[in-house]
């Protein structure tokens, strides 16, 4: 027989009122800024703080393990196969100086030049790391939880994307019909690994 549940029971289990998908921040490492611009972060036009504000959407990574089918006497026995990491996508609001879009276009140009199809050959020259933080609604000054990047908000969880590089910067559609909107674009990254930081 099922146990009777009440709203009060549910309330007691909903820790912190539930994690909110709009409370997040994406941070690129200094090596990413160097890969993006070819310069140290202190000398670069790419500003992490600006990116953190204009990064409109991101995602926490999915975990995938393929199942391998092994036939045995008319039945299928499933065993664990290889683990893969999905493409990671961020959505960015475009500003009028195009700083962020230009920086990622420059990163892709470093990887493969459009005119001659040459570019960086050593993975360390073009791969980098980034982190996405799930932020809480609490204040780190009144909490023992870790502090989020550049904020007093609590970082509930951090996922670090390792050895990643951009594979696609989406088009920005221009049209006379598009009024009262702000341009945005997506960047897709190939990711070799990710870590959950506890």
N, C-alpha and C positions, 0 to 999 in steps of 0.2 A: 504494500500500500504506500502511495506517495505521501511524503511529509507535507503538511500544510505550511505554506509560505505566506508571509505578510509583507506589506510595504515597509514596515519597521525593520523586518529582517533584511530586506533588500537594501535599505538605507544604510544599515550597519556594515554591509559588505562592499558598498560603493566607495572605496577609499579615495579621499580627496575630491569627491564629486565626479570622478571619471576624468581620464586624460582627454585633452582637447586637441583636435587636429590642427587648429589654427595657431597653436602655441609651439613654435619651432624656430630653429635658427640653423643655417648652413654656414660652416666655416671651412675655408680652404687653408691648407698649411702654407707656410712661407715657401716651401719648395714648389707648391702649385703656382704661387704668384710668380716665382722665377720661371717656371715652365711656360706660364701664360705670356709673360712679358719679356723674358730674357734678362730681367733686372731683379735685384733684391727688393723686398717689399717696401723698404724705406725710400727707394728711388723710383718706384713703379707708379704708373698712372692708375693701375688697378687698385682700388681701395676696398679692403675687406668689409669695412663698416658700411659702405654704400651698397655692396653686394648683399649684405645681411638684410638691409631694409628692402631692397628691390627684388629679392628672391621670393616670389609670390607662392610657390608651391614646390614641394619635394616629396620624398617618400622614405619610410623606413624600409629596409630591404626585405625581400621575400627569401625564404629558404626552400630550396628544391633538392630532393634526392629522387633520381629516376628509379623506377622499379624494373628489374630485369626478369623477364618471363623465362622460366626453365621448364620445358615440357617433361612430364614424367607419367608414363602409362595412362595417357588420356586426360591427365590433369595438368594444370599450370601451377607451378610453385614459384612464388615471387621472392626475389632476394634484392637487397639494396644495391643500387648501381652507383654511378658517379654523382657527386654533388656539384651543382652549377649555381652561378650567381647571375641574376637577371640584369639587364641594362638598367641603369639608374637615370632618371629624368628629373630635371628641375625646370621650373617655369620662372622666367624673369620679366619684370616690367621694364620696358625700354625707356631710358631717359633721353633728353634731347642731345646730349653730347655723345651718345652711343658708346660710352666708355666700356661698359661691360660686354656688349656684343663685339666690339672691336677687339677686346682682350682675348675672347675665346676664339674669334676668327684668326687672330695671330697665333694662338696655341695650335690650331689645326694647320696653319701654314708652316709652323715649325715641324710638324709631323710629316706633312706631304705638301710640297710646293705645287701650286696649280700649274705653273708654266713648264716645269721640267720634271715633275714627278720624283724629285729627289727630296731629301729631308733627313731628319734625325734617324739614326739607325740603332743607337743604343737605347734600350727601354728606359734606363735611368734618366735620359735626357728629356723624355716627354711624358713619362708617367708620374703621377703624384697622388697625394692623399687628400681627403676631405672628411669632415665629420658633420653629421646631422644630429642636433640635440632636440629631444622632446622636452619642452619646458612645462613646468607646473604653474599653477596659479598662485602658489605660495611665495613667500619672501624668504630668501636664503638667510637673512639676518635672524629669522625666528625659526630656523630649521637646521637640522644636522645633515641634511642632504647636500650633495655637491652643488656648487654654484655654476650656473650656466655661463656661456661665453659673453663677455661684455655686458653683463646684466646682473641684477640682484635677484632674478628669478631662479627658482630651484630647477636644476637639470634632472629630470626624472630618469632619463636614459640617454646614452650616447652610442651611436653606431659610427664606426670609423671605416670609411671606404678606402681600400688600399690598392695601390698600383692601378690607378684609373686614368683614362684619357678620353677626350671628347670624340665622338664618332659622327655626331649630327648636330647642326644648328639649324633650327627650323626657319622656313621663310616667314617674312612678315608681310601679310596681305595688305595692300594699299587700295583704297576705293573711295570714291566720292560719297558712296552710300554709308560709310562708316563715320557716323557722327557721335559725339559724346562718348568716345572710347579712348583708351590709352593702349598703345601698342605693347604687345608682349610676345615673347618667343620662348621656345623650349631648347634645352641642350641635353643631348643623350650621351651618357658615358658608358664605355665598356669598363667593367670592374673585374679585377682578378680575385679579390678577396674582400671580406669585411669582417670586422670584429665588433662584438658587443662589449662595450666598456662598462663594467659594473662599479 
